[in-house]
Amino acid sequence: MATERQKQAAKRNIGKARKAQRARATGVRVPRQNQGMSTAEKDRLPDAEFAFPEQRKEPLTDARHVRNAIARFDQVEGVTDAERDLAWQRIVTAAQRYGVAVSEATWRDLANGGKDRR
C-alpha cells in the first residue's frame, strides 16, 4: 500500500512526464533526466551486446553498464549455471575492453563476497 507521500510524489512525476511529452510533441527538444539507455536504444542493440543474449539481459555497451552487470549478476533470474558461465565470460571480455577491473575469477566468487571477504 502506498503512503500519502508516495502518492504525492507519483502525481508530481506524472505531471512532469506529461509536461515533457507535450513539449516534445510540439517540437521542443527536452533533455532526458537520466543518463541511462532508453528502451528504444536497448531494443536496437544486437543480441551479442548483452551478457545474457537469449534473454537480452544486462547490456554491455560501456564501462558503466559492465560495472552494473557485475553488481546485479546474482539478481538475474531464469538462467542456468551454464548460461551464467557464458555470461561471465562476456562480462570479463567487456570489462577488459572498457578498462574495468574485475577482481573475481568466476561469477561464483560474487556470491561469496569476492576475494577480500574469504
N, C-alpha and C positions, 0 to 999 in steps of 0.2 A: 504494500500500500504506500502510495506516495505521500510525503508530508506536504503541508501548505507551502513551505519554502521551495520544495522541488517543483510543485505545480506552477508557482510564480516564475521560476527560472525557465521552465519549459515554455510558458507563454511568451516570455521575453525572447527566447531563442527562435520561436516560430515567427514572431514579429520581425526580427532581424532577417530571417531567411526570406520572408515574403517581400520585404523591402529590397533586398539584394536581387531577388528574382524579377521584381518589377523593373528595377534599373537595368538589368541585363536584357530584358525583353525590349526595352526602348533603345538599346544600342550603347548604353553606358558600360564602360569597362570597369567592373568591380573586382578588386583583387580577392583571391581566396584567403580565408582566415588561417588555414593551416599550411604547413609545408609538405604534407603527405601527398600520396599519389591518389588521384581521383579514380573512381570506379571505371570510368571510360578508359583512362590510361592503363589501368590494370588489365582490363579486358582486351586491350590491343597487344599486350605482351605475348610473345611466343611461349609455349609450354616450357621450353628449355631455360627460361629465366626464373623459374620457380624451384625452390628446394624440393617440393613435392609436386612434380609436374602433372601427374594424373589427377590430383585433387586441386591443382592450381593454388596451393597454399605457400605462403612465405616467399614473396618475390625477392630476388637477389640483384637488384638493379644498381645499388650503390652501397657505400660503406655503412650508412645509417640503416639500410634495410638488412644488411648482413648481420650487424650487431643485434637488431631486433629479432631476426630469425634465430640467433643463438639464444637470446634471452627467453624467447617464447617456445623454444623447441619442444619442451616437455608438455606444453599445453595443446599441441596438435592432437586431435582425436581421429579415430577411424583409419589409422595406418598400422601396418605390420612392422615388426622389427627389421625385416629385410628392406622395407621402404625407408625406414629411419636410417639404416646404414648408408643407402644410396644418397639420401638427402644430406646426411652429414658430410659425405664426400663432396657434394655440390657446394655446401656452405664453406667448407675449408678451401676449396678451389677459388670461390668468390672472395673469401677473406684475403687470400694471397693476392688476388688481382687488385683489390681495393686497399691493401695495406692495413688490414685489421688483424690484430694479434689474437690468436686463439691458443689458450693455454691447455685446453683439454685435448687428450689424444683421441677419444671416442665420445660419442654422444652419451654413453652410459656414465661417463665421468660427470656430466651435468647433474644427474640425479644424486650423485654423492657429494655435490658441493664443490667440485673442482679439486685440483691438486693441493691447494693450500689448506683444505679442511680435513684431510685424511688423518 
